Amino acid sequence: QDGVALGNPDLAPCFGRKSRSATMVPMVGLAYWPLLLWLPLLAVQYASVVYAGSGLQGAVRGITGLLVDTPLCGILKIVWVVMFVLCLDCLRNVFKPVSASDTGVANSQMFEAYAAKEGTLVLALNLAAMMAIQALHIITGRFAKLEVDRDVMKRQAEQAGQFSKQLMESSKKTADAGVAPESKMPEAKEEKSEGDGEMRKRD
């Protein structure tokens, strides 16, 4: 084919486009494999945040932490940048004008445009899924920290309330013990004894 292309200059652009489109299709096919990891992981994260409690969220964060909180995150960032560049290249090929001068060239350009659209969608889905996984991991981590801080503050408030209650009870007991009880004067008995003494004197 290269010899034919060299002998016929009119066929050279056609074979060049076929070679570019042929190399683009395997690259688009490789972009499907990471989705087998990103999409189920993203679905589990969503289910744990919406429907599950903090226990399952912690377990899911342990899995996503291997991708976000380890040195593997640096490699995934490089992969993200490569996918972003490929996505921009596919997007550029989508808007490339199609020449209708030759049927073979038009068909090749149409095939290349369809492959570019497919590559743009698949790579964009990979980029969005990777960013969503990292964002949900960070958000759930912050929520877990807020829950721990809330529980600590709640325990501290309960302990402070119990301590103040005990302090008020002890101060009340001390005040009651410091005041001497009032003694009642036997007035009626004295009046009765005085009356008996006067009656004896008269007798």
Secondary structure as GFF3:
##gff-version 3
##sequence-region A 1 203
A	DSSP	alpha_helix	2	7	.	.	.	ID=ss1
A	DSSP	three_ten_helix	9	11	.	.	.	ID=ss2
A	DSSP	alpha_helix	12	30	.	.	.	ID=ss3
A	DSSP	alpha_helix	35	50	.	.	.	ID=ss4
A	DSSP	alpha_helix	54	68	.	.	.	ID=ss5
A	DSSP	alpha_helix	72	94	.	.	.	ID=ss6
A	DSSP	alpha_helix	103	178	.	.	.	ID=ss7
A	DSSP	alpha_helix	187	202	.	.	.	ID=ss8
###
